[in-house]
Amino acid sequence: MGHAISSLSYFLSKKWNNSKEIVMVGFDSVGKTTILEKVKLGDVVPSLPMANFHTEIVKCQNLELTSFDLGGDYRNKLIWRYYYDKSDGAIFVFDSLDRDKERCENSAEELHRLSSQMAEDRPLLIFANKQDFKDAMNMEEINENLRTRNLRQKTWYIQLCSAKTGEGLNEGFEWIWNNLWPKNEVVQKIRL
């Protein structure tokens, strides 16, 4: 699976007709940094949970992926909002292994805040991470916990994935890329 992910960097580096910016958000320990390491290096580098606020940007020619680690601090969430309405699309990373009611509720609230502050026509990808564990939530549980039927986005999608193994990441990135550019633009696609 690792060699397929390494081609993701090549996919990101293709020249597009115009520049796009995607924001990736999620609470602490959901897998954002692991996803970024897969994108940048094609492999997972051990990382420590980030204290306070952490931002990382991956630029590949005309595409910029900005990742924010919110943590539980409300002040961090205020910073996120600035980027929501300016982005061309968003990725929300959800820990589908964490069944804590309060964390699930906080995730649902932040997902709906993101959805309400982005333009309706911008794509929203939800990475339901940690599917490599047998106790991970299934699609029905994820939809219920995140209350996805109430999202205001016209175009949204949940991709089950494992940032650690790379499973599902290619499919998720391919979905958001295909929904970033208008259908009339010719975009050269490659299989990741």
GIPE-V258332 format. One record per run of one state. SS is the DSSP state (hx for helix, st for strand, lp for the rest). FROM is the first residue (numbers start at 1). TO is the last residue. If there is no record, write none. Layout:
# GIPE-V258332
SS|FROM|TO, SS|FROM|TO
This chain:
# GIPE-V258332
lp|1|1, hx|2|12, lp|13|19, st|20|26, lp|27|31, hx|32|41, lp|42|53, st|54|60, lp|61|62, st|63|69, lp|70|73, hx|74|84, lp|85|88, st|89|95, lp|96|100, hx|101|117, lp|118|122, st|123|129, lp|130|138, hx|139|146, lp|147|147, hx|148|150, lp|151|155, st|156|160, lp|161|168, hx|169|180, lp|181|192
